[in-house]
Amino acid sequence: MNKTKIGIFLSLLLLIGLTSCGEQKSNSKLVLNEILINNQSNFQDDYGLHSAWIEIFNKSFGSTDLAACLLKVSNQPGDTVTYFIPKGDILTSVKPRQHALFWADGEPNRGTFHTSFKLNPKTANWIGLFDSGKKLLDQIVVPAGTLGPNQSYARVSDGATEWEVKSGSGDKYVTPSTNNKTLDSNAKKEKFEEHDANGIGMAISAMSVVFCGLILLFIAFKIVGKAAVNLSKRNAMKSKGIDKHEAKELSQAPGEVYAAISMALHEMQDEVHDVEETVLTITRVKRSYSPWSSKIYTLRETPSRK
């Protein structure tokens, strides 16, 4: 009984440990991805207002929930404001490789994605993202005077380590709730087209793959078939009580023996052999008596003695 209780207790501890490890691994994939402080005409919230915003990116390939996580902002030393992301909103679940946008407008009553703090465009802004256990997941400091109106401080690409200032010029445009860098070309494809404009190499590669696949299938079926035949032979010999040595002697018999056996089987199956009657009939032969054919009359009579 004591061993059973100890086993149940250890199993519960192991389950709790695995669950906590899984949650920690999932939340560690959340990072701050892009921040816009001075929003004059960039992107509107669900109330049609232009407010500062913070974008969070899920680097993992599994969904992660932001519920109970913390967003902290500090504009001055010792002055830190915390926003607790509420539970119960299904929209806080961030899908794999997707984004979540929070409006730093100081109006938390407007919804889950409206924080209780604002960002100051005149000072440096420290922003930290913490999980439900108050463990720091990611942080960034936006230097003072770095961003102008409608400019964002973002990673070069989603989840990258390098940051840059994005504006509306060139390919460095502001990207709220979408990828920081959009790839509109494929370097490998362009290189392949450069070296194989007519597609001859592609055709040869495709045919080679098909033929290699057919050859591998042929080899695989041949090996499997051979193994199946050997297995059936072994089972047949085992059922008839023939060992390997006897089977080897039978396999070394001359060809005339196999020819005779084959001929006999052929005649038996095709019914070419003679059919003999297996019923015996015994009848009595009657001969008519005649003195001419009797042997007693052919002898001379013995003389009588007196």
Contacts in CASP RR format, 6 or more apart in sequence:
PFRMAT RR
TARGET T0000
AUTHOR 0000-0000-0000
METHOD contacts of the structure
MODEL  1
MNKTKIGIFLSLLLLIGLTSCGEQKSNSKLVLNEILINNQSNFQDDYGLH
SAWIEIFNKSFGSTDLAACLLKVSNQPGDTVTYFIPKGDILTSVKPRQHA
LFWADGEPNRGTFHTSFKLNPKTANWIGLFDSGKKLLDQIVVPAGTLGPN
QSYARVSDGATEWEVKSGSGDKYVTPSTNNKTLDSNAKKEKFEEHDANGI
GMAISAMSVVFCGLILLFIAFKIVGKAAVNLSKRNAMKSKGIDKHEAKEL
SQAPGEVYAAISMALHEMQDEVHDVEETVLTITRVKRSYSPWSSKIYTLR
ETPSRK
24 131 0 8 1.000
24 135 0 8 1.000
26 60 0 8 1.000
26 62 0 8 1.000
26 64 0 8 1.000
27 64 0 8 1.000
27 69 0 8 1.000
27 131 0 8 1.000
27 132 0 8 1.000
27 137 0 8 1.000
28 137 0 8 1.000
29 58 0 8 1.000
29 59 0 8 1.000
29 60 0 8 1.000
29 64 0 8 1.000
30 56 0 8 1.000
30 57 0 8 1.000
30 58 0 8 1.000
30 59 0 8 1.000
30 64 0 8 1.000
30 66 0 8 1.000
30 69 0 8 1.000
30 94 0 8 1.000
30 129 0 8 1.000
30 131 0 8 1.000
30 137 0 8 1.000
30 138 0 8 1.000
31 56 0 8 1.000
31 57 0 8 1.000
31 59 0 8 1.000
31 129 0 8 1.000
31 137 0 8 1.000
31 138 0 8 1.000
31 155 0 8 1.000
31 159 0 8 1.000
32 54 0 8 1.000
32 55 0 8 1.000
32 56 0 8 1.000
32 57 0 8 1.000
32 127 0 8 1.000
32 128 0 8 1.000
32 129 0 8 1.000
32 138 0 8 1.000
32 139 0 8 1.000
32 140 0 8 1.000
33 55 0 8 1.000
33 56 0 8 1.000
33 57 0 8 1.000
33 99 0 8 1.000
33 154 0 8 1.000
33 155 0 8 1.000
33 158 0 8 1.000
33 159 0 8 1.000
33 180 0 8 1.000
34 54 0 8 1.000
34 55 0 8 1.000
34 152 0 8 1.000
34 153 0 8 1.000
34 154 0 8 1.000
34 155 0 8 1.000
34 166 0 8 1.000
34 174 0 8 1.000
34 175 0 8 1.000
34 176 0 8 1.000
34 180 0 8 1.000
35 52 0 8 1.000
35 53 0 8 1.000
35 54 0 8 1.000
35 55 0 8 1.000
35 119 0 8 1.000
35 125 0 8 1.000
35 127 0 8 1.000
35 140 0 8 1.000
35 142 0 8 1.000
35 152 0 8 1.000
35 153 0 8 1.000
35 154 0 8 1.000
36 42 0 8 1.000
36 43 0 8 1.000
36 52 0 8 1.000
36 53 0 8 1.000
36 147 0 8 1.000
36 150 0 8 1.000
36 151 0 8 1.000
36 152 0 8 1.000
36 153 0 8 1.000
36 174 0 8 1.000
36 176 0 8 1.000
37 52 0 8 1.000
37 119 0 8 1.000
37 120 0 8 1.000
37 121 0 8 1.000
37 125 0 8 1.000
37 142 0 8 1.000
37 147 0 8 1.000
37 153 0 8 1.000
38 52 0 8 1.000
38 121 0 8 1.000
38 147 0 8 1.000
38 148 0 8 1.000
38 149 0 8 1.000
38 150 0 8 1.000
38 151 0 8 1.000
39 50 0 8 1.000
39 51 0 8 1.000
39 52 0 8 1.000
39 53 0 8 1.000
39 150 0 8 1.000
40 50 0 8 1.000
40 149 0 8 1.000
40 150 0 8 1.000
41 50 0 8 1.000
41 149 0 8 1.000
41 150 0 8 1.000
42 50 0 8 1.000
42 150 0 8 1.000
42 174 0 8 1.000
42 176 0 8 1.000
43 50 0 8 1.000
43 53 0 8 1.000
43 174 0 8 1.000
43 176 0 8 1.000
44 50 0 8 1.000
45 51 0 8 1.000
45 53 0 8 1.000
45 103 0 8 1.000
45 105 0 8 1.000
45 110 0 8 1.000
45 114 0 8 1.000
46 110 0 8 1.000
47 110 0 8 1.000
49 105 0 8 1.000
51 103 0 8 1.000
51 104 0 8 1.000
51 105 0 8 1.000
52 103 0 8 1.000
52 104 0 8 1.000
52 105 0 8 1.000
52 118 0 8 1.000
52 119 0 8 1.000
53 101 0 8 1.000
53 102 0 8 1.000
53 103 0 8 1.000
53 104 0 8 1.000
53 176 0 8 1.000
54 71 0 8 1.000
54 101 0 8 1.000
54 102 0 8 1.000
54 104 0 8 1.000
54 115 0 8 1.000
54 127 0 8 1.000
55 99 0 8 1.000
55 100 0 8 1.000
55 101 0 8 1.000
55 102 0 8 1.000
55 154 0 8 1.000
55 176 0 8 1.000
55 177 0 8 1.000
56 66 0 8 1.000
56 94 0 8 1.000
56 99 0 8 1.000
56 100 0 8 1.000
56 101 0 8 1.000
56 102 0 8 1.000
56 129 0 8 1.000
57 97 0 8 1.000
57 98 0 8 1.000
57 99 0 8 1.000
57 155 0 8 1.000
57 158 0 8 1.000
57 159 0 8 1.000
58 64 0 8 1.000
58 94 0 8 1.000
58 95 0 8 1.000
58 96 0 8 1.000
58 97 0 8 1.000
58 98 0 8 1.000
58 99 0 8 1.000
58 100 0 8 1.000
59 97 0 8 1.000
59 158 0 8 1.000
59 159 0 8 1.000
60 96 0 8 1.000
60 97 0 8 1.000
61 96 0 8 1.000
61 97 0 8 1.000
62 95 0 8 1.000
62 96 0 8 1.000
63 93 0 8 1.000
63 94 0 8 1.000
63 95 0 8 1.000
63 96 0 8 1.000
64 93 0 8 1.000
64 94 0 8 1.000
65 92 0 8 1.000
65 93 0 8 1.000
65 94 0 8 1.000
66 85 0 8 1.000
66 92 0 8 1.000
66 93 0 8 1.000
66 94 0 8 1.000
66 100 0 8 1.000
67 85 0 8 1.000
67 86 0 8 1.000
67 87 0 8 1.000
67 88 0 8 1.000
67 89 0 8 1.000
67 92 0 8 1.000
67 93 0 8 1.000
67 132 0 8 1.000
68 84 0 8 1.000
68 85 0 8 1.000
68 87 0 8 1.000
68 131 0 8 1.000
68 132 0 8 1.000
69 85 0 8 1.000
69 129 0 8 1.000
69 130 0 8 1.000
69 131 0 8 1.000
69 132 0 8 1.000
69 137 0 8 1.000
70 82 0 8 1.000
70 83 0 8 1.000
70 84 0 8 1.000
70 85 0 8 1.000
70 129 0 8 1.000
70 130 0 8 1.000
70 131 0 8 1.000
70 132 0 8 1.000
70 134 0 8 1.000
71 82 0 8 1.000
71 83 0 8 1.000
71 85 0 8 1.000
71 102 0 8 1.000
71 115 0 8 1.000
71 117 0 8 1.000
71 127 0 8 1.000
71 128 0 8 1.000
71 129 0 8 1.000
71 130 0 8 1.000
72 80 0 8 1.000
72 81 0 8 1.000
72 82 0 8 1.000
72 83 0 8 1.000
72 127 0 8 1.000
72 128 0 8 1.000
72 129 0 8 1.000
72 130 0 8 1.000
73 80 0 8 1.000
73 81 0 8 1.000
73 83 0 8 1.000
73 104 0 8 1.000
73 115 0 8 1.000
73 117 0 8 1.000
73 119 0 8 1.000
73 125 0 8 1.000
73 126 0 8 1.000
73 127 0 8 1.000
73 128 0 8 1.000
74 80 0 8 1.000
74 81 0 8 1.000
74 125 0 8 1.000
74 126 0 8 1.000
75 119 0 8 1.000
75 120 0 8 1.000
75 123 0 8 1.000
75 124 0 8 1.000
75 125 0 8 1.000
75 126 0 8 1.000
76 123 0 8 1.000
81 116 0 8 1.000
81 117 0 8 1.000
82 116 0 8 1.000
83 102 0 8 1.000
83 108 0 8 1.000
83 115 0 8 1.000
83 116 0 8 1.000
83 117 0 8 1.000
85 92 0 8 1.000
85 112 0 8 1.000
86 92 0 8 1.000
86 112 0 8 1.000
89 112 0 8 1.000
91 112 0 8 1.000
91 113 0 8 1.000
92 100 0 8 1.000
92 112 0 8 1.000
94 100 0 8 1.000
97 158 0 8 1.000
99 158 0 8 1.000
99 177 0 8 1.000
99 178 0 8 1.000
100 113 0 8 1.000
100 177 0 8 1.000
101 113 0 8 1.000
101 176 0 8 1.000
101 177 0 8 1.000
102 113 0 8 1.000
102 114 0 8 1.000
102 115 0 8 1.000
103 110 0 8 1.000
103 113 0 8 1.000
103 114 0 8 1.000
103 115 0 8 1.000
104 115 0 8 1.000
104 117 0 8 1.000
104 118 0 8 1.000
104 119 0 8 1.000
105 114 0 8 1.000
105 115 0 8 1.000
105 118 0 8 1.000
106 114 0 8 1.000
106 115 0 8 1.000
106 116 0 8 1.000
106 117 0 8 1.000
106 118 0 8 1.000
107 114 0 8 1.000
108 114 0 8 1.000
108 115 0 8 1.000
108 116 0 8 1.000
119 125 0 8 1.000
119 142 0 8 1.000
121 145 0 8 1.000
121 147 0 8 1.000
121 148 0 8 1.000
122 144 0 8 1.000
122 145 0 8 1.000
123 144 0 8 1.000
124 141 0 8 1.000
124 142 0 8 1.000
124 143 0 8 1.000
124 144 0 8 1.000
125 141 0 8 1.000
125 142 0 8 1.000
126 139 0 8 1.000
126 140 0 8 1.000
126 141 0 8 1.000
127 139 0 8 1.000
127 140 0 8 1.000
127 141 0 8 1.000
127 142 0 8 1.000
128 136 0 8 1.000
128 137 0 8 1.000
128 138 0 8 1.000
128 139 0 8 1.000
128 140 0 8 1.000
129 136 0 8 1.000
129 137 0 8 1.000
129 138 0 8 1.000
129 139 0 8 1.000
130 136 0 8 1.000
130 137 0 8 1.000
131 137 0 8 1.000
140 153 0 8 1.000
140 163 0 8 1.000
142 153 0 8 1.000
146 153 0 8 1.000
146 165 0 8 1.000
147 153 0 8 1.000
147 165 0 8 1.000
150 167 0 8 1.000
150 168 0 8 1.000
150 174 0 8 1.000
151 165 0 8 1.000
151 166 0 8 1.000
151 167 0 8 1.000
151 174 0 8 1.000
152 165 0 8 1.000
152 166 0 8 1.000
152 167 0 8 1.000
152 174 0 8 1.000
152 175 0 8 1.000
152 176 0 8 1.000
153 163 0 8 1.000
153 164 0 8 1.000
153 165 0 8 1.000
153 166 0 8 1.000
154 163 0 8 1.000
154 164 0 8 1.000
154 166 0 8 1.000
154 174 0 8 1.000
154 175 0 8 1.000
154 180 0 8 1.000
155 161 0 8 1.000
155 162 0 8 1.000
155 163 0 8 1.000
155 164 0 8 1.000
155 180 0 8 1.000
156 162 0 8 1.000
156 163 0 8 1.000
156 164 0 8 1.000
156 180 0 8 1.000
156 181 0 8 1.000
157 179 0 8 1.000
157 180 0 8 1.000
157 181 0 8 1.000
158 179 0 8 1.000
158 180 0 8 1.000
158 181 0 8 1.000
160 180 0 8 1.000
164 172 0 8 1.000
165 172 0 8 1.000
166 172 0 8 1.000
166 173 0 8 1.000
166 174 0 8 1.000
166 175 0 8 1.000
166 180 0 8 1.000
167 173 0 8 1.000
167 174 0 8 1.000
168 174 0 8 1.000
171 181 0 8 1.000
175 182 0 8 1.000
192 202 0 8 1.000
196 202 0 8 1.000
233 247 0 8 1.000
237 243 0 8 1.000
237 244 0 8 1.000
237 247 0 8 1.000
242 250 0 8 1.000
266 272 0 8 1.000
267 273 0 8 1.000
291 297 0 8 1.000
END
